[in-house]
Amino acid sequence: MRKFILTYYPGIILLAIAMVIGMLTYQDYGMAWDEPAQHLIGEVNYNYAFKGDTTLLHFYDKEYGAGFELPLMMIEKGMGITDSRNIYLMRHLVTHSFFLLAMFCGYVLIYRLLKNHFLASLGFVVLVFMPRIYAHSFFNTKDIPLLSMLVISLMVGQQAFESKRPWMYLLLGMVWGYTTGIRIMALLPMAFVVLFMLVDLVTAIYKRERILKAIGNLALFAIGWSVMLYMCCPYFWHEPLQHFAGCISKLAGKGFCGNDLLNGVYIPSDKLPWYYLPEWMGITIPLLWLLGGVVGIVLLVIGFIKKPVVLLNNSTERNFFIYLLCFSAPLLVVIVRHSVVYDEWRHLYFIYPPLVLLAVYGVGKIVNGKLKFLVIGLCSVQVLMICYFMVVNHPLQNLYFNELVSHKDDHLRKNFEFDYWGTGVKQALDSLIKRDQSEVIKVSNMDFGSCVENNIMMMPVQDRKRLLLTTEENSDYMITTFRGHPLGFDDKKTVIDIKVPGGTAVRVYSAR
């Protein structure tokens, strides 16, 4: 333990700071649109696993992985939490803490690869303080756990490839099995890890050495993956092969289809242009991290062209080549297959850590040259700019857009999906409670969905009792997140605006 602390102490300090910040602020975040549905997934799986309730077998969301939702439900039941506010606060805190621990694994991974505390620290900061992902790390139990487990899986993979120890490959399989149990989509990045295990096997056969060990490592990986996937997904306990095939089929299908606001135009989510994801990524990832990622990709590809043999050995470059595949392949697959995506690029948040790893690789190449202090200065400025935005606009960091798009007036709200999950409604309700001292405050939801109802559940009991959700005709106040009608309602009187640069996230109108 002492050696571990001495080796990774900068990362431990950064982790501790981030944990303290999270502990102080986790109660500020509202409830996302999908959180009750995610909670239900955990509850149905829990009832099947521990009570024998077979509702799961006919449940609409039965194919969704329970790898993260089931432990959350076990914590809820084990601690006897029954109040809605406390349930979702617990979920927010656990999800965020898990995210931070996973990003510390990213620090460990970078340090093991590059042996540089500055680069590892930069990587941790870039991973954690990406505004959109940071906010999602509290309320998004769909995409953030997958992102987190991908980082952990890549760290374990690097150690397994380096040590060649059989038990590490068993552990690697278990880690990837759990990752797949969170989202079946994890099979795609996992395929590249398996690919390089096969490369090692072919190399062993060619050299006629350690062939049985290479085969054994593959077998242990497969065993670990199968056992862990089976354990963490109760849906697979009954007819596992058939149900696994069903999950694959659902992943390959079209899924939910709605309309997405892009550049001021609503487009059906199954007919999005090929540039939908690249554009969203291009305008929501901090500019310097984008540039760093591009530099890292270019340098890595040039190095591979000059010396492709690096892929045959467990080199630093080979690990980064895996990260390049983990970043680019899912993006290309979604674009080529015209897969249904919506609500910006959150479904592919898990490709952000590989992009960060590539950016750190690029920065590492430059830092060792004459541009060292320029690069450090630029990185410092970018971090300060991001921190300023996150502090000033807390807790709506999920509405971050970079400098490539206009922030004037309500340009962002009118042209792009904004507070699509309605987490800013909590701030609006907080302001309304302070503004109106009535014993009962009647509110209505002007949007489709349940974001107002959800965030009433997040309010303290004494405030929750004062808020009555009713129809627009009977309400005192009407609340909108502008989803489906980004231009708003000019004929109504505004009493509360929750704003960030580029637009109003939530507006409360008077109905009196």
SVG drawing of the C-alpha trace seen along z (x, -y; Angstrom):
<svg xmlns="http://www.w3.org/2000/svg" viewBox="-58 -39 71 65">
<polyline fill="none" stroke="black" stroke-width="0.4" points="0.0,0.0 2.8,-2.4 4.5,-1.7 1.1,-2.3 0.7,-5.7 4.2,-6.8 3.8,-5.9 0.4,-7.5 0.3,-10.2 -0.6,-13.1 -3.5,-11.1 -4.6,-10.2 -4.6,-13.9 -6.6,-14.8 -9.1,-12.0 -9.5,-13.2 -10.1,-16.8 -12.7,-15.6 -14.4,-13.4 -14.7,-16.3 -16.2,-18.5 -18.7,-15.8 -19.7,-15.3 -20.3,-19.0 -22.3,-19.4 -24.1,-16.2 -27.4,-17.4 -27.6,-20.3 -28.3,-18.1 -31.8,-17.5 -33.4,-14.3 -33.0,-13.3 -35.9,-12.3 -34.9,-8.6 -34.0,-8.0 -37.3,-6.5 -37.1,-4.1 -33.6,-3.1 -34.6,-2.6 -37.4,-0.3 -34.9,1.8 -32.9,2.3 -36.1,3.1 -37.4,5.6 -34.0,7.4 -33.7,7.3 -37.1,8.9 -36.3,11.6 -32.9,12.3 -33.9,12.2 -37.7,12.8 -38.3,15.1 -40.6,12.6 -40.7,13.5 -41.9,10.1 -38.4,9.6 -39.0,12.2 -41.8,10.1 -40.4,6.7 -40.2,4.1 -36.6,3.2 -35.5,6.7 -32.6,6.6 -31.1,3.5 -28.1,4.5 -28.6,4.6 -24.9,4.6 -25.0,1.2 -28.7,0.9 -28.8,4.1 -26.0,3.0 -27.7,-0.4 -31.0,1.4 -29.1,3.7 -27.7,0.6 -31.1,-1.0 -32.8,2.1 -29.8,2.9 -29.9,-0.6 -33.6,-0.6 -34.0,-3.8 -37.6,-4.6 -38.0,-8.3 -37.7,-9.3 -35.3,-12.2 -32.9,-10.0 -33.1,-7.2 -32.0,-9.4 -29.5,-11.3 -27.9,-8.0 -27.9,-7.0 -26.3,-10.3 -23.6,-10.0 -22.7,-6.4 -22.7,-6.9 -20.4,-9.9 -18.1,-8.2 -17.8,-5.2 -17.0,-7.6 -14.3,-9.3 -12.7,-6.0 -12.7,-4.8 -11.1,-8.1 -8.4,-7.5 -7.8,-4.1 -7.3,-6.3 -4.6,-8.1 -2.9,-4.8 -3.2,-3.6 -1.6,-6.8 1.2,-6.7 2.0,-3.0 2.2,-3.8 4.1,-7.1 5.8,-7.2 5.0,-10.9 3.0,-12.4 2.2,-15.6 0.6,-13.7 -1.2,-11.3 -2.6,-14.3 -3.6,-16.1 -5.4,-13.0 -7.3,-12.7 -8.3,-16.4 -9.4,-16.1 -11.4,-12.9 -13.2,-14.3 -13.7,-18.0 -15.3,-17.6 -18.4,-19.7 -21.1,-17.6 -19.8,-14.3 -19.1,-15.6 -22.8,-16.6 -24.0,-13.4 -21.8,-11.5 -24.4,-12.2 -27.7,-11.4 -26.9,-9.3 -26.7,-5.6 -27.1,-4.6 -24.0,-6.0 -21.6,-7.0 -21.1,-3.5 -20.2,-2.1 -17.7,-5.0 -16.3,-4.3 -16.0,-0.5 -14.3,-1.0 -11.5,-3.0 -11.1,-0.2 -11.1,2.4 -8.4,0.7 -6.3,0.3 -6.6,4.0 -6.0,4.9 -2.7,3.0 -1.6,4.8 -2.6,8.2 -0.8,7.7 2.3,6.5 2.4,9.2 1.2,12.2 0.0,13.7 -3.0,16.1 -4.9,14.7 -4.8,11.3 -6.5,12.6 -9.2,14.2 -9.6,10.8 -9.6,9.0 -12.4,11.3 -14.4,10.7 -14.0,6.9 -15.2,7.0 -18.0,9.3 -19.2,6.8 -18.8,4.0 -20.9,5.9 -23.5,6.5 -23.9,2.7 -24.4,2.2 -24.2,4.9 -22.5,2.2 -19.3,2.9 -18.8,5.9 -17.4,3.6 -14.5,2.2 -13.9,5.6 -13.5,7.1 -10.3,5.2 -8.8,6.5 -9.7,10.0 -8.2,9.2 -4.8,8.4 -5.0,11.5 -5.3,13.4 -2.4,11.5 -0.4,12.7 -1.5,16.3 -0.5,16.1 2.8,14.6 3.4,17.4 2.6,20.0 5.0,18.3 7.8,18.2 6.8,21.7 7.0,20.6 4.4,20.3 1.6,21.4 -0.3,23.2 0.0,20.2 -1.5,17.9 -4.4,20.4 -4.9,20.6 -5.0,16.9 -7.7,16.7 -9.7,19.5 -9.4,17.8 -10.6,14.5 -13.6,16.3 -14.4,18.0 -14.1,14.8 -16.3,12.9 -19.0,15.6 -19.2,16.1 -19.3,12.4 -21.8,11.5 -24.1,14.4 -23.8,13.3 -24.6,9.6 -27.5,10.0 -30.4,12.0 -32.1,12.0 -29.4,14.4 -30.1,16.9 -33.0,18.4 -32.1,19.5 -28.9,17.5 -27.9,18.1 -31.4,17.3 -31.6,14.1 -28.1,13.0 -29.0,13.3 -32.1,11.2 -29.9,8.5 -27.7,8.5 -30.8,8.3 -32.1,5.3 -28.8,3.6 -28.8,4.1 -32.3,2.8 -33.6,-0.8 -34.9,-1.2 -36.6,-4.4 -37.3,-7.0 -38.0,-10.6 -37.0,-14.0 -33.6,-15.7 -33.0,-19.4 -29.9,-20.1 -28.9,-23.5 -32.5,-24.7 -34.2,-21.9 -36.0,-18.9 -34.9,-15.7 -36.2,-12.1 -33.6,-10.2 -33.6,-7.4 -32.8,-9.8 -30.0,-11.9 -27.2,-13.1 -23.9,-11.3 -22.3,-14.3 -24.8,-14.4 -22.3,-12.8 -19.2,-14.5 -20.9,-17.8 -22.2,-17.3 -18.7,-16.1 -17.1,-19.0 -19.2,-21.7 -19.3,-20.1 -15.8,-18.9 -13.3,-21.6 -11.3,-22.8 -7.9,-22.0 -8.9,-18.4 -10.2,-18.0 -7.0,-19.3 -4.9,-17.1 -6.9,-14.1 -6.4,-14.9 -2.6,-15.3 -2.4,-12.1 -4.3,-10.2 -2.0,-11.6 1.2,-10.9 0.1,-7.4 -0.9,-6.6 2.3,-8.0 4.3,-5.8 2.3,-2.7 3.0,-3.3 6.7,-3.7 6.9,-0.7 3.8,1.6 5.7,4.3 4.9,2.5 1.5,4.1 3.1,7.6 4.7,6.7 3.2,5.3 4.5,1.8 3.1,-1.5 2.1,-2.3 0.2,1.0 -1.9,0.0 -2.6,-3.4 -3.5,-1.7 -6.2,0.2 -7.5,-3.1 -7.6,-4.5 -9.8,-1.5 -12.0,-1.9 -12.6,-5.5 -13.0,-5.3 -14.8,-2.0 -18.0,-2.7 -18.3,-6.1 -17.9,-4.7 -20.2,-1.8 -23.0,-4.1 -22.5,-6.4 -22.3,-3.7 -25.2,-1.7 -27.4,-4.9 -28.0,-3.7 -30.7,-5.6 -29.1,-8.1 -30.7,-11.1 -30.0,-13.6 -26.6,-14.7 -23.8,-12.0 -24.4,-10.7 -24.8,-7.1 -21.2,-7.3 -19.8,-9.0 -17.7,-5.8 -15.5,-6.8 -14.4,-10.0 -11.8,-8.3 -10.0,-6.7 -10.0,-10.2 -8.5,-11.6 -5.8,-8.9 -4.9,-9.7 -4.8,-13.4 -2.4,-12.7 -0.3,-10.6 -0.1,-13.6 0.7,-16.0 3.4,-13.7 5.1,-13.7 5.1,-17.5 6.0,-18.1 9.3,-16.3 10.2,-18.9 10.7,-22.6 7.1,-23.5 6.9,-22.1 6.1,-25.3 3.7,-26.5 1.7,-23.3 1.7,-23.4 0.5,-27.0 -2.3,-26.2 -3.5,-23.2 -3.5,-25.4 -5.6,-28.1 -8.1,-25.5 -8.5,-23.9 -9.1,-27.3 -11.7,-28.2 -13.5,-25.0 -13.4,-25.3 -14.8,-28.9 -17.7,-27.7 -18.4,-24.8 -18.4,-26.9 -20.4,-29.8 -23.0,-27.5 -23.2,-24.9 -25.1,-22.5 -25.9,-22.8 -22.5,-21.8 -24.3,-19.4 -25.3,-22.4 -21.6,-23.2 -20.8,-24.2 -17.4,-25.2 -16.3,-28.3 -17.1,-26.8 -20.7,-27.7 -22.4,-31.1 -23.4,-31.7 -25.4,-34.9 -28.9,-35.3 -30.8,-32.0 -29.0,-30.7 -28.0,-27.4 -31.4,-26.7 -33.1,-27.4 -30.8,-25.4 -29.7,-22.4 -31.1,-20.0 -30.6,-21.8 -31.8,-20.6 -33.3,-17.6 -33.4,-15.6 -34.9,-18.4 -32.4,-18.4 -32.6,-22.2 -36.2,-22.0 -34.9,-21.4 -33.3,-24.8 -36.6,-26.3 -38.5,-24.6 -36.0,-25.8 -36.4,-29.4 -40.2,-29.0 -40.3,-27.8 -38.3,-30.9 -40.4,-33.3 -43.9,-32.1 -44.7,-31.6 -48.1,-30.1 -49.0,-27.0 -49.7,-25.2 -48.1,-26.0 -49.8,-24.6 -47.4,-23.8 -47.8,-22.2 -45.5,-20.7 -45.6,-22.4 -43.5,-19.6 -44.1,-16.0 -42.5,-13.7 -42.3,-13.9 -39.4,-16.2 -41.4,-18.4 -42.9,-15.4 -39.4,-13.8 -37.8,-16.9 -40.7,-17.4 -39.6,-13.9 -36.1,-15.4 -37.3,-18.2 -37.1,-18.1 -40.2,-16.7 -41.4,-20.1 -41.1,-21.7 -42.5,-18.6 -45.7,-19.0 -46.2,-22.5 -45.8,-21.6 -48.9,-20.3 -48.6,-19.0 -51.7,-19.8 -53.0,-20.8 -52.1,-24.1 -55.7,-25.3 -55.6,-24.8 -52.0,-25.8 -50.4,-28.9 -47.2,-28.4 -46.2,-26.6 -42.7,-25.1 -40.9,-24.4 -37.5,-23.1 -38.3,-24.1 -38.1,-20.5 -40.2,-20.2 -40.8,-24.0 -37.4,-25.7 -38.8,-29.2 -40.8,-29.3 -44.1,-31.1 -43.9,-34.9 -47.6,-35.4 -47.0,-34.3 -45.5,-36.2 -42.1,-35.0 -41.4,-34.8 -38.3,-32.7 -35.5,-32.0 -32.7,-29.5 -30.0,-30.5 -26.5,-29.4 -24.4,-31.0 -26.3,-30.5 -29.8,-30.1 -32.5,-29.7 -32.5,-26.1 -35.8,-26.3 -38.5,-29.0 -41.4,-29.4 -44.4,-31.2 -47.2,-32.7 -50.6,-31.1 -52.5,-33.7"/>
</svg>
